[in-house]
């Protein structure tokens, strides 16, 4: 019996130590602060359509540069991060985001000899058309336009425009097929740059 009592006493002491730790007591206030600046306040600033379905743990940055059309659905742990000064995110009506999607309208610079976080952000608008489906874990980078009715596969990384009605996937994402069974549109020709001295 004494051994049993000691085991219960040890468990109660561990419980008291973990519950009464000052860091534990402060943590709920830190979480409230996080949800305030990452969800509530920026979502209040966003331009929103009607009948949105947004997971309570989705996060937003710079909400004044985010536009959500009617009936947009945003899954758990999805992040829509508009740029700090100019990069906008526009989402068309009835577009659905799975969980853990990241859409960002800004990138850090990559110049050598300077810390990445000290470089100016490069901001470019992201436009996602109506009736799109963005699968779980997808990443949509700055400057991308996704056409009406496109589907982005799970865990895809979209670095270039995706045409309307396309099904795209992969890293980096590429068009896999068209929803209507038609031919895949040709990618726009890349601008050529001179190679070597003129």
C-alpha positions in Angstrom: 0.0 0.0 0.0 2.8 2.4 0.8 4.4 1.9 -2.7 1.0 2.6 -4.3 0.6 5.8 -2.2 4.1 7.0 -3.2 3.3 6.5 -6.9 0.1 8.5 -6.6 1.9 11.2 -4.7 4.6 11.4 -7.3 2.1 11.7 -10.1 0.2 14.4 -8.2 3.5 16.3 -7.7 4.3 16.1 -11.4 0.8 17.2 -12.3 1.0 20.2 -9.9 4.5 21.1 -11.2 3.3 21.1 -14.9 0.0 22.9 -14.3 1.4 25.6 -11.9 4.5 26.3 -14.0 4.3 30.1 -14.8 5.1 29.4 -18.5 2.0 27.1 -18.7 -0.2 29.7 -17.0 0.9 32.4 -19.4 0.6 30.2 -22.6 -3.2 30.6 -23.0 -2.7 34.4 -23.2 0.1 33.9 -25.8 -2.3 31.7 -27.8 -5.0 34.4 -27.6 -2.5 37.0 -28.8 -1.5 34.7 -31.7 -5.1 34.1 -32.8 -5.7 37.9 -32.6 -2.9 38.9 -34.9 -2.9 35.8 -37.1 -6.6 35.3 -37.6 -9.1 37.7 -36.1 -7.6 41.1 -36.9 -6.3 40.5 -40.4 -9.5 38.6 -41.4 -11.5 41.6 -40.2 -9.5 43.8 -42.6 -10.0 41.5 -45.6 -12.6 42.2 -48.3 -15.0 39.2 -47.9 -17.8 37.9 -49.9 -20.8 36.0 -48.4 -21.1 32.5 -46.9 -17.4 31.9 -46.3 -16.3 28.8 -44.4 -13.0 29.5 -42.7 -11.3 27.1 -40.3 -10.7 28.8 -36.9 -7.0 28.0 -37.1 -6.4 29.4 -40.6 -3.9 32.3 -40.6 -3.7 35.6 -42.5 -1.2 38.4 -42.9 -1.9 41.9 -44.1 -5.6 41.3 -44.5 -6.2 44.7 -46.1 -4.7 43.2 -49.3 -6.7 39.9 -49.3 -10.0 39.6 -51.2 -12.2 36.4 -50.7 -15.1 35.8 -53.1 -18.5 34.4 -52.1 -18.6 30.8 -50.7 -14.8 30.5 -50.4 -13.8 27.6 -48.1 -10.4 27.7 -46.3 -9.2 24.5 -44.6 -7.4 23.9 -41.3 -4.0 25.5 -40.8 -4.1 27.2 -44.2 -2.1 30.5 -44.5 -2.9 33.4 -46.8 0.0 35.9 -46.5 -0.4 39.0 -48.6 2.6 41.3 -49.0 3.5 44.0 -46.5 3.2 46.9 -48.9 1.7 45.9 -52.2 1.4 42.1 -52.9 -2.3 41.2 -53.0 -4.1 37.9 -52.8 -7.4 37.6 -54.7 -9.5 34.4 -54.4 -12.5 33.9 -56.7 -16.0 32.7 -55.6 -16.5 29.1 -54.6 -12.8 28.3 -54.5 -11.8 25.6 -51.9 -8.5 25.2 -50.0 -7.7 22.0 -48.3 -5.8 21.9 -45.0 -2.2 23.3 -44.7 -2.2 25.3 -47.9 0.2 28.3 -48.1 -0.4 31.2 -50.4 2.2 34.0 -50.3 2.4 37.2 -52.2 6.0 38.0 -51.1 9.4 36.5 -51.4 12.8 37.5 -49.8 15.6 38.6 -52.1 18.4 36.1 -52.9 21.4 38.4 -53.4 24.6 37.0 -52.2 26.7 38.7 -49.6 23.6 39.9 -47.6 21.5 38.1 -45.0 18.3 37.0 -46.6 16.1 38.5 -43.9 17.9 41.9 -44.4 16.9 42.0 -48.1 13.8 43.8 -49.3 10.7 41.6 -49.9 9.8 41.1 -53.6 6.0 41.4 -53.7 3.8 40.2 -56.5 0.0 39.6 -56.7 -1.5 36.2 -56.5 -4.8 35.7 -58.3 -6.8 32.4 -57.9 -9.9 32.3 -60.1 -13.4 31.1 -59.1 -14.3 27.5 -58.7 -10.8 26.3 -58.0 -9.7 23.5 -55.7 -6.3 23.7 -54.0 -5.3 20.4 -52.4 -3.9 19.8 -49.0 -0.3 21.0 -48.4 -0.1 22.9 -51.7 2.1 26.0 -51.9 1.3 28.9 -54.2 4.1 31.4 -54.6 4.1 35.1 -55.4 3.1 36.3 -58.8 1.1 33.2 -59.8 -2.3 33.3 -61.5 -4.5 30.2 -61.4 -7.3 30.2 -63.9 -11.0 29.5 -63.4 -11.9 25.9 -62.4 -8.3 24.7 -62.0 -7.4 21.9 -59.6 -4.0 22.0 -57.7 -3.0 18.6 -56.4 -1.9 17.9 -52.9 1.6 19.0 -51.9 2.1 20.8 -55.3 4.4 23.8 -55.4 3.0 26.3 -57.9 5.6 28.7 -59.2 4.1 29.5 -62.6 0.6 30.4 -63.9 -1.9 27.5 -64.3 -4.5 27.9 -67.1 -8.3 27.7 -66.5 -9.6 24.1 -66.3 -6.2 22.5 -65.7 -5.3 19.8 -63.2 -1.8 20.5 -62.0 0.5 18.8 -59.6 4.1 18.1 -58.7 7.2 20.1 -57.5 7.3 22.4 -59.3 3.7 22.1 -60.4 3.0 21.4 -64.0 -0.3 20.8 -65.9 -1.1 17.1 -65.9 -4.3 17.2 -67.9 -7.3 19.3 -68.7 -10.6 18.7 -66.8 -12.5 18.7 -70.1 -10.2 16.1 -71.7 -8.8 18.6 -74.2 -5.2 19.2 -75.1 -2.8 20.8 -72.6 -2.2 24.4 -73.7 1.4 25.1 -74.7 3.4 27.0 -72.1 4.3 30.5 -73.0 7.8 30.8 -74.5 10.3 32.1 -72.0 11.9 35.4 -72.8 15.3 34.7 -74.2 18.4 36.4 -72.8 21.6 37.1 -74.8 24.3 34.6 -74.0 27.8 35.8 -74.2 29.2 39.1 -75.6 27.4 40.8 -78.5 
